[in-house]
């Protein structure tokens, strides 16, 4: 009997191959996926369902051309905030989380800072949006914006 080696995260090499294939093409048929990972269709299907149930696969998404949606400009914003008012901080996070133009929002370790990726029509539109959120906000101490001139790799 062949011993299947599982890593600390509980995934074996076949699980990792399945995840890699689905990252490349989430619309791949189960039959084609099974061929690529050297399984028959039923065990492949069962593995995919297990990866979904355990939260490894959290969803399937379409990669959309942002320029068609009028969001050709990207920017990264570093937001320094005050941790004095947790309710106001929660309100800020809720507002940013609800915004469709915010693509990522991360808290940085060791700092009272957030890092945000935002998309918009152009530099002016993004700048105005940031002013709406941050000017007069008692939680935001300061923010700085870096506009992307060219995204060499954009996987997500």
LINWOLIN-V79118 format. One record per residue. N is the residue number from 1. RES is the residue in one letter. OMEGA is omega in radians with two decimals (NA if undefined). BURIAL is + if it has 24 or more other C-alpha atoms within 12 Angstrom, else -. Layout:
n-><N	N>
res-><RES	RES>
omega-><OMEGA	OMEGA>
burial-><BURIAL	BURIAL>
This chain:
n-><1	2	3	4	5	6	7	8	9	10	11	12	13	14	15	16	17	18	19	20	21	22	23	24	25	26	27	28	29	30	31	32	33	34	35	36	37	38	39	40	41	42	43	44	45	46	47	48	49	50	51	52	53	54	55	56	57	58	59	60	61	62	63	64	65	66	67	68	69	70	71	72	73	74	75	76	77	78	79	80	81	82	83	84	85	86	87	88	89	90	91	92	93	94	95	96	97	98	99	100	101	102	103	104	105	106	107	108	109	110	111	112	113	114	115	116	117	118	119	120	121	122	123	124	125	126	127	128	129	130	131	132	133	134	135	136	137	138	139	140	141	142	143	144	145	146	147	148	149	150	151	152	153	154	155	156>
res-><X	X	X	X	X	X	X	X	X	X	X	X	X	X	X	X	X	X	X	X	X	X	X	X	X	X	X	X	X	X	X	X	X	X	X	X	X	X	X	X	X	X	X	X	X	X	X	X	X	X	X	X	X	X	X	X	X	X	X	X	X	X	X	X	X	X	X	X	X	X	X	X	X	X	X	X	X	X	X	X	X	X	X	X	X	X	X	X	X	X	X	X	X	X	X	X	X	X	X	X	X	X	X	X	X	X	X	X	X	X	X	X	X	X	X	X	X	X	X	X	X	X	X	X	X	X	X	X	X	X	X	X	X	X	X	X	X	X	X	X	X	X	X	X	X	X	X	X	X	X	X	X	X	X	X	X>
omega-><3.14	3.11	3.08	-3.12	3.08	3.09	3.14	-3.11	3.08	-3.13	3.03	-3.08	3.12	3.07	-3.12	3.08	3.11	3.14	-3.14	3.12	-3.13	3.06	3.12	-3.09	-3.11	-3.13	-3.14	3.11	3.11	-3.14	3.13	3.10	3.14	3.10	-3.06	-3.12	3.04	3.05	2.94	-3.02	-3.08	3.09	3.10	3.12	3.14	3.12	3.12	3.14	3.11	3.10	3.07	-3.11	-3.08	3.06	3.07	3.03	-3.04	3.13	3.13	-3.00	3.04	3.02	-3.01	3.05	-3.08	-3.12	3.10	3.13	-3.14	3.14	-3.07	-3.08	3.05	3.06	3.00	-3.09	3.03	-3.06	3.03	-3.05	3.07	-3.14	-3.10	-3.06	-3.08	3.12	3.12	3.08	3.08	3.10	3.11	3.13	3.13	-3.13	-3.13	3.14	-3.11	-3.06	-3.13	-3.11	3.05	-3.06	3.11	3.05	-3.07	3.02	-3.08	-3.12	3.05	-3.11	2.95	-3.10	3.01	3.04	-3.05	2.99	-3.07	3.09	3.10	-3.13	-3.09	-3.10	-3.12	-3.13	3.13	3.14	3.12	3.12	3.14	3.09	3.12	-3.09	-2.87	-3.13	-3.13	3.10	-3.05	3.13	-3.07	3.11	3.09	3.06	3.07	-3.04	3.03	-3.13	-3.11	3.08	3.10	3.09	-3.11	3.10	3.12	-3.03	-3.03	NA>
burial-><-	-	-	-	-	-	-	-	-	-	-	-	-	+	+	-	+	+	+	-	+	+	-	-	-	-	-	-	-	+	-	-	+	+	-	-	+	-	-	-	-	-	-	+	+	-	+	+	-	-	+	-	-	-	-	-	-	-	-	-	-	-	-	-	-	-	-	-	-	-	-	+	+	+	+	+	+	+	+	+	+	-	-	-	-	-	-	-	+	-	-	+	+	-	-	+	-	-	-	-	+	+	+	+	+	-	-	-	-	-	-	-	+	+	+	+	+	+	+	+	-	-	-	-	-	+	+	-	+	+	-	-	+	+	-	-	-	-	+	+	-	-	+	-	+	-	+	-	-	-	-	-	-	-	-	->
